[in-house]
């Protein structure tokens, strides 16, 4: 089981039709399950994964 690190949550809003009907929708974060170098499985967002890769390449 991967440990969830991120604090990101879905964003909520409305879908709007041409008749201006509003129905609730949500945009879910892009969560990825990754195994780090030390063998720990973590679940984090794609942006956080890019940041970790950028730091570890230095």
Secondary structure as the mmCIF struct_conf table of DSSP 4:
data_model
#
loop_
_struct_conf.conf_type_id
_struct_conf.id
_struct_conf.beg_label_comp_id
_struct_conf.beg_label_asym_id
_struct_conf.beg_label_seq_id
_struct_conf.end_label_comp_id
_struct_conf.end_label_asym_id
_struct_conf.end_label_seq_id
HELX_LH_PP_P HELX_LH_PP_P1 UNK A 2 UNK A 2
STRN STRN1 UNK A 3 UNK A 4
STRN STRN2 UNK A 11 UNK A 16
TURN_TY1_P TURN_TY1_P1 UNK A 18 UNK A 19
STRN STRN3 UNK A 22 UNK A 27
STRN STRN4 UNK A 31 UNK A 35
TURN_TY1_P TURN_TY1_P2 UNK A 37 UNK A 38
BEND BEND1 UNK A 39 UNK A 39
STRN STRN5 UNK A 41 UNK A 45
HELX_RH_AL_P HELX_RH_AL_P1 UNK A 46 UNK A 56
TURN_TY1_P TURN_TY1_P3 UNK A 57 UNK A 57
#
